[in-house]
């Protein structure tokens, strides 16, 4: 049995929509509606382009629609569609425009740009040239490096583990009470993307030091500047990368 | 010559305006700046203080009750840039087409080239006019910034005007001598004038690029912005060459798309089959040039971005991961639309020949791959979430889609999208041909193997180096990915040329037999290019944030804040509509009497 073009179009669009909804329904990890909307626009456009790439195919696709509008034999169906279509459109428009009690979706920048300079530990620090002073021991002084990492682990498990978790997966004891949740350090899409100077800045200045440009950048991360020494922060940074097997982002070359 | 007068007047007026201001604001006029005002400095420090970037307050910016200064300068700059891109881009296209015409001894190319230089003449006038408006707006609203920039770049301003005069002279000669130098050695001389026109135009762009990139990555100045005396150091700053390359390649693509839009406009308004055939062919050729130039463009852009990141982590993160990240998603959507439109145009082109039907069944597979790549290409890393979605996901990153938001996935997707667009072109190219060489099946098998290995290699490079090594390799892996794409394209084209050497035609090839909807795909490409230039141009400039000259001269005006993404997109979109309306006006004006080629 050959399926009509218009039916093919509807089936393809419906199947893709169902696939996009599936992670939310079956795994509890929904694809955000904002993204589904973008995907569906693309899918509808692509299917339409394919189906109108030849005159024959375009004619076949639009024939039922044209017939519905023009064919005298379809007067009854036309009346039904012409009543139902505006009602459905009105219902969708109402649903989109009635805000309800739900707060609007927000675009939160997790990694807003750091300042070019910051003041910490009583001195002015140039972020563009800032390096982890302990990193140099990684090559040549392996034992010293390992000792730094071990120190960093101790500092982490005394201070950070409660939110960021024992596996550095962002699932510490307090994590469930926080919104947004603490960031995991595991995986390839958080600290692996960042330079050590960036991580240092985030630890030292915490949520209160987040710039407003990437807002809303709400965060319950404390500023550790007054609680940890500069060296302790660098040791923690070493530990974060070492434990997760990530490498910090390196400069392609020296900035001016 | 009458037609050139408005353009010349505009250019002369622009020269006068800038020269007057450059005299007024020459370094000697900085009497009230720095230590000279205190009268206690040595001569050396006085020189340094004279050249240092001024520290401004909001009172240093002239206020206006009629327009918002930033929006006025923004729109004026954008209009000028669009028209400048038009008049830099189209002559590149014209000279290439003229050269092809000479090589192939095909007068159709010459006619098309002439038609286009003719269309460009009105655009030159508007470029000069918008340039004057832009210069006046800059000097009126940001006088101290202009003083400072002129104190460094004064010699290059002179160079700019020398190139401007040369460009105008070359343009007039190129246009007016078209008929006289139509044959023999004269034609070669004419082509050389066209090349000179392009060299002068490109030189103008390079000079202006130096000013713009200096504002992003200042060089040749000390930490206070004091000029050290080496103009070349200021010109040759970190971003100058990446921007030169990016804009040059983009101009070729943009020129092709503008010509394509003109052809589509004329195709849709054609009344005879002959006219339709001519403009169909013109649209196809223009698109070929445009999409050909589009292929390396993402990589030129990638180099520019990598250099921005290398220069300043702050600017890099602001650009890609911070406040502007979502404008990059919009960019991805527009580029994806552009690729889809380019593919659609090629698919529709299969109907020009009877043999094209052999390839229509493959369209859906190509479309599937382009759509999947497109989905990866525009999936953001940081999502826009409703509270219940954020709660379910436990953060702003998606556990399954998060890795698609990173650059290695984007690079992989764009390379695959390019390869499948190339496949559409390959099918289109062979639609009406039947190979006669005996080894054709083996040749096609070799092409398939090259194509498949290229995709495997691109995916491997993207996945392994992108996610399992450190960031240096991640960024660097984009180079072999691009190389793989280019090698595959060149190798397949080379084999294709041999397979179809002396090929038979499958049937009559009919230019003009294109559905009208295909012409709207060309319009979509042109509008997409224009919109993209506006959006990405804004992002590039705006990552300086509250700096006129990054880290050297602070913007203290009331407008020294980053507008919301929606506001910025609205300003650019309004600009795009105004510009496209003017382009349609130019098309209409040029088409009133038809092409006077040979008159």
Interface residues (C-beta under 8 A of the other chain):
Chain A: X23 X24 X28 X29 X30 X31 X32 X33 X34 X35 X38 X39 X42 X43 X45 X46 X49 X50 X52 X53 X54 X55 X58 X102 X103 X104 X105 X106 X107 X108 X109 X110 X111 X112 X113 X114 X115 X116 X127 X128 X170 X179 X180 X181 X183 X184 X187 X188 X189 X190 X192 X193 X195 X197 X198 X213 X214 X246 X247 X248 X249 X250 X251 X252 X253 X255 X256
Chain B: X217 X219 X238 X306 X309 X310 X311 X312 X313 X314 X315 X316 X317 X318 X321 X322 X323 X325 X326 X333 X336 X337 X340 X343 X344 X347 X348 X350 X351 X360 X363 X364 X367 X370 X371 X374 X375 X378 X379 X380 X381 X382 X383 X384 X385 X386 X387 X388 X389 X390 X391 X392 X393 X394 X395 X396 X397 X398 X399 X400 X401 X402 X403 X405 X406 X467 X468 X469 X470 X471 X472 X475 X515 X517 X545 X551 X562
